[in-house]
Structure formats: structure tokens, C-alpha cells
Amino acid sequence: MTHCMTLLLSLLAGQTTTLHPDETDAIGIPILLTDPAVFLKAGESYFDPAGKRIIFQAIEHPTKGQEPETDYGMYLGELVFDDTGAITALSNIIRLSNEGSANTCGWFHPQDETLVLYATTTTPPVDKDIPGYQRDSGRYRWAFPPKMNIVSHNLETGITTALVTDDENYLAEGSWSPDARHLVYCSLASGSGDIYITDLKTGIDRLVVGDTGYDGGPFFSPDGKRIVYRSDRRGNDLLQLYVAELKFDDNGSIVGIEKEIQLTDNEHVNWGPFWHPNNRFLIYATSEISHRNYELFVCDADNGSTDGTTRYGIRRQRITHADGFDGLPVFNGDGSLLMWTSKRETGTSQLWVAPFLFNLEAGPSVSGH
């Protein structure tokens, strides 16, 4: 059964925050979208193609005397705009996922405004020893619940339909291609993490990235010809960023990758890469500043390397400078807005949105790897 619940927002949501001096050329004044009085934490949000709605995962504050849910629920909300077209708040928030289930990685269908997808266990997870990715302490843990499948959800009927399933292993981190023909996702069937693409027209599943260690978090480029993803090839819990050029057959089905390009090669966790609509630049989060202070950077996806290293002088620029976590960044359809998860001001992970002002074409080159 799908649970829907409209949430009333308090005065905290919609508040603004001051910018660090080094942020003023990159973003406008951030607006808080999720209310910390309603949500213990919220994160990983995505715009719909029209830029009017977002899908995100969150954990609500429990009713008095109850314990909060352990796992994220999946939610959808409508953006509120003022007379100038600026976002002021998030309204009409509904829960899409079942109570008690574990959920992650929502996404809007690129052509059908009534459809979204997300990964869900459907029922509460029962496995006590859930595999996951962890750094330094138990406070930072990214779980891979078994029996998690990717479903599509009809927003009009409330009906969920399986897209890809695995009754034993974690299967998530999915998104549709821009033409909606293909679905890219991560599976832990091999024991680590591999990237698959399903041709929804033919029903054929293909392994496209299956190197040693975890590979996941894939997204299609805006033109549908490449994917970006994160990888732990060395098994050291440090994620690096890769871009792959896709290989198509004569019928337009993706059958593999032509070439893989490595964008980062360092001693940090680099994750959550997301394409800018210009089809060239990426935005991502990194622990480069501090593991307790993830920040957002943009980089040029066309300036990587195919020999296992990353070229020095790659165009790269730091975007955020706030204390605490900044991560999971995404753009709206025209690149005018940046939405991300941050602990700025509230001290808890919440969703923020701001105008994206950085000039990608004129930005400086920053040496680094």
C-alpha cells in the first residue's frame, strides 16, 4: 500500500542563509527547502524535467514517545515560486514509499510527468548485518540493504511496478536515460558493486562496468551518450570519478562502453557526480577539504585520461565553502539552479536550493587531481 501524507511546513522552511565570501561568485542566496522541525534529515533530491517538483528521501520526526524510522522514506514536493520566478519554499509534500521500508535514489521519468522511480525494499528490512560503505566512524554509513529493487510509481494511481528486481541483493542507484529507453543502475549481485544498463524496449540487461571493487551512482549525460559514476577500484574506501562513452548497436540499444575516462585520482572520497545540462561539466562532492567538511566542486568531464591517471590542470573549481557537509548536488533542466544536501545553519542534513551563478566557460583552471 502506498502511503500519502501532506505535511505542513513551519516557518523554518523557506529561510535563507548568508554566503561565505568565496561563494558569492558561484551561487546566489540559498533557500532552505526541507524543515528540520519536520524532518530529522533529508537528502538526495532531484528536479522534475519542468523544474516544478522534486523527489527526495527523508526521515521524519516521530510522534511523541515513538522511535524514528531507521531508513529513509521517499517523498515528493512541489516548489513554490514568487512573482519574480524565484523559489521560496516547498509545499504539498507527500510520502510515496511504504512505512518502514528502506528507500533511496528517486528519479523522474523524462517524458511522462506521472511517473517516478526509486529503489525500495517495499517491506521493512529484516537482515541485521546489512552491507554498506563506511568511513572513520559509524556516523557516516551508506547502507546497501539486500532485497532492494527499483520500481516505477504512478503519481496518479499510486501503483508501483517493478522495473528491475533482485530478491537477494541490493539493486538501486537507478535513473532513466534522457529518451527513457534505458535504465542504468548498480547491483551488488557480484558482492561488490557493478553497473548495469537495461534496455526497457527489449528487456535485455547488460553489465557495462564490472571492475574489481564498487562501481555505482551512474547517471546518463544529457545527450544520452555517456555515463558518469564513482568507483572504489583500489578497495581502499576512497571513491574516484569516471566517465564512460557508451557503445550502441544498429538498433539503438546500449551494448557496452567504448572508452572509460578517469577524472579524479587522489586520496579522497569523491562522490555524487552529476551532469550540468551543457553536457560537458560535472558537479560533485569531495572530502578533499576534510572528511567532516565535504564541499562541492565542478570539473570538466572532457579533460580526463584513459591511461589510469588524471591530467594536471584539469578545469576544476570549488563551489561551496560552508562548515559541515555539502553534497549530493544536482542542477535543474537549464542549469540555472543548484540543489544539494547540506548541514549549513541547521546542523542536520536538509535540502537547499540556490541560483547557480558560476560561469563554466570563463572559470579559472585549477591544478589538482
N, C-alpha and C positions, 0 to 999 in steps of 0.2 A: 504494500500500500504506500502511495506517495503522500507525504505529509506537507501541507502548505500552511504557512503561518505568516501573516503580515505583522511586521514589527514596527512599533512606534519609536522614533528616534528622539533622543534627548537633545539638549542644547549643545552638547559636546560635539556631535557630528556636524560638519559644516564649518568648524572653526579653522582659522588659518594659523600659520606659524611664521616666524621670521626666518629669513635666509641667512646662511653663512655668507660672508663677503665673497668667497670664491665660488658660490653657487649662482650668483646673480646673472652671469652671462650664459648660464646653461639652462636654468629653469625659472619659471615665474613663481609667484607665491603659492605654496602647496595648500590644498584643501583636504581636510580630514573627511573621508567618506564613511568609515565604519565607526560606530560609537563604542568606546571601551566600557561604557556602562551597560551595554547590551551584549557585547562580545568579549569573552576573555582574551581571544586573539582571532585575527583574521588574516588571510593571505592568499597568494597565488590567484590573482584576478585577471580577467581578460575582457576586452571590449567586444560587443557585437559588431558586425560589419557596418551598421549605420551609426555607431558611436553613441547609441542612446541607452544601452543597457550593459551591465557587467555580470559575469558569473564568477563566483569566488567560493573559497572554503573557509569555514569559521567554526568556532566553538562558543556557544552561548553561555552566559552566566546561568547557573542552575537556579531553580526555585529554592527558597529558604529551606534549609535542612537537607537538601539533596547534594550529591556529588556531581561535579561537571562531567560531561561526556569525555571519554579518553581520546576519541578520534574525531576528526573534522567531519562536519556535515557540509553538503553542497547547497549554495544559496544563489539566488538571482535577485538583482535590484535594478531599479530604473534611475537613471541620472536626472537630476533637476538642474535646469539652466535658467539664468536670469535674462533680462531683456537684451543684454549685450552678447548672449551666447556663451557666457562663462558658466562652468559647473559650480553649483553652490551646495549640493547635497546629494544624498542617495535616498530614494524613497521606495515604497511598495516592495519591501524585501520579503521574499518567500523562500521557504526551505523546499528543496527538490528531493533530497535523499531521505531514506528511511531512518527513523530514530535508532540510534545505537550502532549504525553501520559505519564502516570506515570509508572515507571518500577523498578523492584527490583529482586534480587535473581536469577541470571543466573546459569546455570549448564550444563556441557557437558554430552552427552549420553555415558555410559561406553563402548559401543561396536560399535556404528555407528558414525564415525567421521564427518558425515554430519549433525548431529542433536544436537541442544542445546534446553534448555528450559529456560523460565523466566516468571515472573509474570508481567502482564501488564493490564492497563485499556483500551488499544487499542486506545481510543479517549481521548481528554483532560478531566480530572476530572471536574465535574461541582458542586459538593457538597461543600458548603462554610465551613461547620463545619465538617471537616474530623477528625475522632477519631485518637488518637495517644498516644505514650508514651513520657512523658516529665519530665525532671529533672531540678530543680533550675531556669531555665530561658528559654525563647523562643529560645535561641541559640542552645539548644540541644533538638531536637524534632524528633521523629521517627514516621512518619505518617502511618496510616492504611487506605488507600483510598478505599472506597466502590467500588463495581463492578470491582474489580481486579481479574483476572483469570490467571491460569497457562497454557501456550501454549508451544508447541514444534515448533521449527523454523528450516526449512531445509536450510542449508547454500548454497546449490547448486541451488535450485529453488526459494528461498526467500519466500516460502509458510509457513504460520503459521497455526497450527492445535490445537484446544482446547484439553487439557488433562483432566483438571477438571475445572468446572465452577460454579460460583455463581453470579447471576445477581444483587444481592442486597448487598452482604457483601464482605469484604476483604478476599481474599484467595491467599496465597503466601507462601514464605519461603519453597519452594519445592526442592526436589532432587530425582534422581533415586537411587534405590538400586544397589549394585555392579553387580548383574545379570540382571538388567534392568526390572525385573518383577514387582517391586513395586515402588510406588511413595509416599513419605512421605511429609506432608505439614501442614501448620497452617491455620485454618479457624476461623473467628470471627462471625460465624453464631449464636453462643450462646450469643454473646455480649461481651465476653472477649477474649479468645483465646484457642483453643483446637487443639490437634494433631491428624490428620487422616492419614491412610495409604490406598491407593487404589491399589488393585491387578489388574494390567493392563491386565492380562491374562483372568480374569473372569469379570472384570468391577465392582467388589464389593468394596464399600467404607466402612471402619470401623473406628470408634472412638477408639483410643488407649490410649490417655491421655486427660482426661476431667475434671481435678480437678478445684476447685474454683480459679479464677484469670487466668492471662495469662500464657499459655504454648506454646512455639514456638521455632523457629530456629532449627528444628531437622535435624540430619544427621545420616545416616546408618554407622555403624562401617565397616572397610574394609572387614570383613568376613560376613557382612550382618546379623549378629545375634543379634545386639544391636543397639539402637539409643541413641544419646546424645541430650540434649535440655536445654533450660533455662526456668525458671518459676518464677512467682510472686505470690506464693501461699498465702502469707500473705496480699496481696493488699497494700503493702507499697512502691511500685515502686522500690524495691530492688530485682534484679534478682539473683536467685540461680541456680546452675548447677545440673542436674540429668542425670543418665544413666539408661536405662531400657533394660532388657533382653526380647527379643521378643518370642512370642508363635506361633508356626506353626501347621497347621493341617497336615493330612497324605498326602495331595496333594501339600504341599509346600507353601500354602497360609498363610500369616500372619493374625492371628485372634485376637491378643491382646498382652499383656505383661505378662510375668511370674513373674517378680520381678523388683522393682524400687529401685535405689540406689542414695542417695543424696551425692553430692561431696562437696558442699560449704554450709555454714550456718553462714552468717556474716551480717554486716551492710553495705554492698557494692553492687554495680551493677556488676554482673559477667555475661558476655555475649559473643556471638560469639564463642562457643566452637567448636573445630574441631579436628578430629582424626589424630593421627600420623599413618603412614602406618604399624607400628608394632602392631596395633590393641589393644594396651594397654594404651598408654599415650594420653593425650589431651593437646591442647594449647588453651588459651582463654584470653580475655581482662578483666581487672577489674579496678574499681575506688578505689581500696584499698589504693593506694598512694595518690590520690587526684582526685576529680571529674573532675578537669581541666587537669589532667595528667594520663589518662588511660595508663596502661602498660600491657605487655604480660607476662603470666606465663604458665608453663607446670605443669601438675599434673598427678598422677597415677589413671586411671579410675578404676582399680581393687581394690582400697583401700577406698571404700565408706562405707556407712552404710545403713541398711534397717529399722532402728528404728527412722528415722526423724532427726538424728544428723549426724555429720561428725566426724570420728575418728581423734584424735590428732596424730601428727606425720606422717600424710599423706605425701607422697613424692611430693614435690612442689618446683618449682624453678622459680625465676624471670628471664626473658629473655631480655627485653628491659629496657633502662634507659634514654631515651631521654626526653627532655622537651616537653610538649604538648601531644596530643592524639596519642596513638598507639593501633590499634585494628583490628578486622576482620582478624585474621591470618589464613593462610592455608598452607599446605605442597603440594609439588609435589608428584608424584607417588612413589618415593623411599625414600622420607623424606630428601633428600639432600638439598632442597631449601625451604626457608620460604618466603612467600609473604604476605604483610599486608598493611593496610592503615595507613598513618602517617602524622603528621604535621611537622616532623623534617625538618629543613633547610628552607622549602618553606613557612611555616606558614599557608598553606592551606592543606586540606586533599588530598593526592596523593598516588599513588601506588609505593611501594618499594619492592625489592626482594634482598635476601642475602643468601649465603650458611648457612645452619643450622649445627652448629658445636657441640652443646651441647650433651654430652654423656648421654643418658637417663638411661642407665643401671648402670653407675657409679656415677650419680649425687647425691648430698647430700640430705638427708631428711630434710625438713623444717617444723617445727611445725607451725600449723596455721589452721584456719578454715574460 
